[in-house]
C-alpha cells in the first residue's frame, strides 16, 4: 500500500466552484506539505504543517486554504477556483518530502 | 533569495553512455540538498539528501556529489528505465519551515 495517498487523482471543475483535495499518510510523520507543479515553474510550496495545531503559509498561498484534521490527514481547499489554478498538486510528508501520487486539477 | 538552477534542461543518452546532471545553487547557509526522480504523471521519488561539501551518496547506477556551489548526479551506464525527470532542491539552514526550493529539473531520455 502507498504511504502517501491523494484523492481525487484527477478533477475537472468550473470557475468559481469550491474544491477540496485530500491527502492521507501512513508514515506517522508530523510534517506535511502541499505543492503545485506547473510546466516551466517547477514545484512551489502552498502550505505546510508541522503538527495538527501548526499551519503555515508557503510561497503561493493566496487563493488556497488548508485543514490538518489529524496527524495523518492534510486537506487543501480552493474556495473559488480560477483557471490559473490548473496544475498538478502534490502532498508530501517529513523533511525529506516523500510525495504522494498527485492530483491533476483542471479549472475551466 | 534561495535559487536552484539545473542543467541541461533535457539530456538524451544512448544506453550505457554515462553522463552527469548539474544542480547549481545559491542559499544562505545550506541545511541539505535533495535529489528526486519524477516519472510522468507521478509524484517525485526521493533519492538522496546531501548535507556537506565533499559528501557522496550512491544508489544503483546513480551517484550524487556536493560542493559548496553545486551538486552533480552522475549516471553510470544508464538503462532505458532510468529515463525520467530528475529534480534538485535545497533547504536553507535559516528556514524555520524546512521548506525546499526546487530547480526546474533535467529530463533524461535513455535510448536502447
Interface residues (C-beta under 8 A of the other chain):
Chain A: X4 X31 X40 X41 X42 X43 X44 X45 X48 X50 X56 X58 X59 X90 X92 X95 X96 X97 X98 X99 X100 X101 X102 X104
Chain B: X32 X34 X36 X41 X42 X43 X44 X45 X46 X49 X87 X89 X91 X97 X98 X99 X100 X102 X103 X104 X105
